[in-house]
C-alpha cells in the first residue's frame, strides 16, 4: 500500500526545469525571487505536507538560493531553505 501511495505522489511531482505557474511559484514570487527553476520532488524537508518541490532561484539582488516549497491541502505554501 505504501509503495502505491509513493508512486502516485511521485507521478504528481513537478519535474525539473522552468517552474510553471502554480501556488509554489506564487509563494516564491511573493518573496521577490526571479529565474525560478524546479529541481524536482523533495523527499525530505517538508514533514507531512502533500506537495514538496525543490527549487533554485535568484534574489532581487542577484544572490542564488535553493530550497524547498512545501504546500498542504488545507494550508498555504511555505518556503524552506
MDAnalysis code that builds the backbone (N, CA, C; Angstrom):
import MDAnalysis as mda
import numpy as np

u = mda.Universe.empty(243, n_residues=81, atom_resindex=np.repeat(np.arange(81), 3), trajectory=True)
u.add_TopologyAttr("name", ["N", "CA", "C"] * 81)
u.add_TopologyAttr("resid", np.arange(1, 82))
u.add_TopologyAttr("resname", ["UNK", "UNK", "UNK", "UNK", "UNK", "UNK", "UNK", "UNK", "UNK", "UNK", "UNK", "UNK", "UNK", "UNK", "UNK", "UNK", "UNK", "UNK", "UNK", "UNK", "UNK", "UNK", "UNK", "UNK", "UNK", "UNK", "UNK", "UNK", "UNK", "UNK", "UNK", "UNK", "UNK", "UNK", "UNK", "UNK", "UNK", "UNK", "UNK", "UNK", "UNK", "UNK", "UNK", "UNK", "UNK", "UNK", "UNK", "UNK", "UNK", "UNK", "UNK", "UNK", "UNK", "UNK", "UNK", "UNK", "UNK", "UNK", "UNK", "UNK", "UNK", "UNK", "UNK", "UNK", "UNK", "UNK", "UNK", "UNK", "UNK", "UNK", "UNK", "UNK", "UNK", "UNK", "UNK", "UNK", "UNK", "UNK", "UNK", "UNK", "UNK"])
u.atoms.positions = np.array([
    [0.819, -1.191, 0.000],
    [0.000, 0.000, 0.000],
    [0.868, 1.263, 0.000],
    [1.891, 1.285, 0.834],
    [2.758, 2.473, 0.903],
    [3.459, 2.724, -0.426],
    [3.838, 1.662, -1.101],
    [4.514, 1.824, -2.392],
    [3.554, 2.446, -3.400],
    [2.303, 2.036, -3.396],
    [1.317, 2.606, -4.328],
    [1.123, 4.091, -4.070],
    [1.020, 4.484, -2.809],
    [0.866, 5.902, -2.460],
    [2.096, 6.683, -2.909],
    [3.273, 6.136, -2.679],
    [4.510, 6.799, -3.093],
    [4.539, 7.017, -4.599],
    [4.169, 5.996, -5.372],
    [4.200, 6.123, -6.826],
    [3.208, 7.162, -7.336],
    [2.036, 7.231, -6.717],
    [1.044, 8.237, -7.117],
    [1.562, 9.635, -6.825],
    [2.124, 9.846, -5.646],
    [2.641, 11.171, -5.292],
    [3.834, 11.545, -6.154],
    [4.699, 10.611, -6.444],
    [5.862, 10.901, -7.286],
    [5.428, 11.273, -8.700],
    [4.386, 10.668, -9.186],
    [3.893, 10.988, -10.527],
    [3.308, 12.385, -10.596],
    [2.834, 12.931, -9.476],
    [2.244, 14.264, -9.432],
    [3.281, 15.357, -9.208],
    [4.506, 14.992, -8.983],
    [5.543, 15.970, -8.659],
    [5.865, 16.848, -9.856],
    [6.294, 18.051, -9.551],
    [6.741, 18.970, -10.590],
    [8.091, 18.490, -11.086],
    [8.272, 18.436, -12.390],
    [9.533, 17.989, -12.968],
    [10.594, 19.078, -12.909],
    [11.764, 18.753, -13.418],
    [12.857, 19.712, -13.428],
    [12.677, 20.710, -14.559],
    [13.182, 21.915, -14.349],
    [13.126, 22.951, -15.374],
    [12.342, 24.156, -14.896],
    [11.938, 24.976, -15.847],
    [11.169, 26.183, -15.537],
    [9.930, 25.807, -14.733],
    [9.741, 26.453, -13.578],
    [8.588, 26.139, -12.739],
    [7.340, 26.788, -13.332],
    [6.314, 25.993, -13.633],
    [5.087, 26.554, -14.218],
    [4.324, 27.392, -13.196],
    [3.366, 28.154, -13.674],
    [2.510, 28.944, -12.793],
    [1.789, 27.990, -11.857],
    [1.973, 28.183, -10.556],
    [1.424, 27.278, -9.553],
    [1.459, 27.982, -8.203],
    [0.813, 27.420, -7.182],
    [0.916, 28.008, -5.844],
    [2.362, 28.052, -5.344],
    [3.162, 27.044, -5.727],
    [4.565, 27.037, -5.326],
    [5.303, 28.233, -5.928],
    [5.105, 28.469, -7.208],
    [5.745, 29.607, -7.877],
    [5.245, 30.927, -7.297],
    [3.946, 31.016, -7.021],
    [3.385, 32.231, -6.430],
    [4.051, 32.555, -5.090],
    [4.307, 31.525, -4.266],
    [4.960, 31.732, -2.974],
    [6.368, 32.288, -3.155],
    [7.090, 31.787, -4.147],
    [8.455, 32.268, -4.402],
    [8.452, 33.673, -4.994],
    [7.513, 33.951, -5.889],
    [7.432, 35.294, -6.471],
    [7.028, 36.324, -5.424],
    [6.241, 35.930, -4.429],
    [5.861, 36.846, -3.345],
    [7.076, 37.270, -2.528],
    [8.116, 36.431, -2.527],
    [9.364, 36.769, -1.836],
    [10.349, 37.477, -2.771],
    [9.886, 37.836, -3.967],
    [10.656, 38.568, -4.974],
    [11.813, 37.762, -5.547],
    [11.629, 36.430, -5.665],
    [12.620, 35.597, -6.333],
    [12.394, 35.632, -7.824],
    [13.496, 35.481, -8.571],
    [13.462, 35.521, -10.032],
    [14.183, 34.299, -10.585],
    [14.022, 34.049, -11.875],
    [14.669, 32.898, -12.522],
    [14.408, 31.614, -11.738],
    [13.160, 31.376, -11.424],
    [12.771, 30.245, -10.588],
    [12.779, 28.968, -11.417],
    [13.510, 27.971, -10.932],
    [13.599, 26.684, -11.615],
    [13.311, 25.564, -10.624],
    [12.494, 24.636, -11.042],
    [12.221, 23.451, -10.242],
    [13.369, 22.472, -10.420],
    [13.774, 21.836, -9.331],
    [14.799, 20.796, -9.425],
    [14.230, 19.440, -9.012],
    [12.896, 19.313, -9.015],
    [12.262, 18.024, -8.786],
    [11.556, 17.897, -7.450],
    [11.075, 16.709, -7.197],
    [10.335, 16.388, -5.976],
    [11.289, 16.333, -4.791],
    [10.872, 16.862, -3.652],
    [11.680, 16.827, -2.430],
    [11.164, 15.716, -1.527],
    [11.982, 14.732, -1.257],
    [11.569, 13.631, -0.390],
    [11.677, 14.009, 1.084],
    [12.494, 15.005, 1.405],
    [12.656, 15.444, 2.795],
    [12.512, 16.959, 2.869],
    [12.340, 17.464, 4.072],
    [12.329, 18.902, 4.283],
    [10.968, 19.527, 4.489],
    [9.906, 18.748, 4.364],
    [8.574, 19.336, 4.468],
    [7.663, 18.652, 5.480],
    [8.129, 17.680, 6.169],
    [7.246, 16.980, 7.096],
    [6.174, 16.217, 6.339],
    [4.918, 16.400, 6.743],
    [3.838, 15.622, 6.125],
    [3.034, 16.400, 5.089],
    [3.541, 17.543, 4.612],
    [2.839, 18.259, 3.541],
    [2.758, 17.394, 2.294],
    [1.732, 17.597, 1.505],
    [1.485, 16.751, 0.346],
    [2.372, 17.115, -0.845],
    [2.551, 18.404, -1.113],
    [3.314, 18.855, -2.278],
    [4.660, 19.400, -1.826],
    [5.742, 18.833, -2.355],
    [7.101, 19.188, -1.935],
    [7.969, 19.338, -3.179],
    [8.403, 20.548, -3.457],
    [9.161, 20.808, -4.673],
    [10.463, 21.528, -4.348],
    [11.586, 20.958, -4.806],
    [12.875, 21.637, -4.654],
    [12.983, 22.728, -5.715],
    [13.711, 23.789, -5.405],
    [13.854, 24.884, -6.368],
    [15.211, 25.533, -6.260],
    [15.569, 26.265, -7.321],
    [16.710, 27.177, -7.345],
    [16.177, 28.480, -7.911],
    [16.659, 29.598, -7.388],
    [16.196, 30.906, -7.852],
    [17.259, 31.949, -7.534],
    [16.949, 33.206, -7.894],
    [17.813, 34.333, -7.566],
    [16.997, 35.371, -6.816],
    [17.648, 36.013, -5.846],
    [17.002, 37.111, -5.136],
    [17.025, 38.346, -6.020],
    [16.346, 39.391, -5.586],
    [16.328, 40.645, -6.349],
    [17.729, 41.228, -6.487],
    [18.611, 40.943, -5.512],
    [19.977, 41.453, -5.576],
    [20.922, 40.537, -6.361],
    [20.401, 39.417, -6.881],
    [21.198, 38.532, -7.706],
    [21.823, 37.356, -6.987],
    [21.568, 37.187, -5.694],
    [22.124, 36.068, -4.940],
    [21.372, 34.784, -5.291],
    [22.106, 33.701, -5.510],
    [21.493, 32.404, -5.792],
    [21.028, 31.752, -4.494],
    [19.823, 31.199, -4.510],
    [19.276, 30.490, -3.362],
    [18.696, 29.158, -3.832],
    [18.593, 28.213, -2.908],
    [17.987, 26.913, -3.183],
    [17.236, 26.478, -1.939],
    [16.150, 25.747, -2.144],
    [15.368, 25.286, -1.012],
    [14.226, 24.399, -1.455],
    [13.204, 24.351, -0.600],
    [12.033, 23.518, -0.841],
    [10.786, 24.358, -0.612],
    [9.805, 24.221, -1.498],
    [8.494, 24.837, -1.297],
    [7.558, 23.719, -0.862],
    [6.908, 23.916, 0.289],
    [6.021, 22.904, 0.858],
    [4.593, 23.439, 0.850],
    [3.669, 22.666, 0.286],
    [2.267, 23.075, 0.228],
    [1.390, 21.944, 0.734],
    [0.395, 22.303, 1.532],
    [-0.556, 21.326, 2.014],
    [-1.914, 21.546, 1.392],
    [-2.786, 20.589, 1.592],
    [-4.132, 20.697, 1.044],
    [-4.915, 21.790, 1.752],
    [-4.764, 21.897, 3.057],
    [-5.556, 22.841, 3.854],
    [-4.748, 24.034, 4.332],
    [-3.540, 24.245, 3.813],
    [-2.721, 25.390, 4.239],
    [-1.998, 25.969, 3.036],
    [-1.515, 27.183, 3.218],
    [-0.778, 27.823, 2.130],
    [0.636, 27.251, 2.049],
    [1.372, 27.686, 1.062],
    [2.739, 27.199, 0.840],
    [3.736, 27.911, 1.739],
    [4.767, 27.196, 2.129],
    [5.871, 27.772, 2.871],
    [7.153, 27.465, 2.129],
    [8.148, 28.338, 2.289],
    [9.441, 28.163, 1.642],
    [10.450, 27.846, 2.729],
    [11.228, 26.795, 2.507],
    [12.240, 26.387, 3.479],
    [13.589, 26.272, 2.790],
    [14.636, 26.661, 3.530],
    [15.996, 26.650, 2.977],
    [16.864, 25.634, 3.677],
])
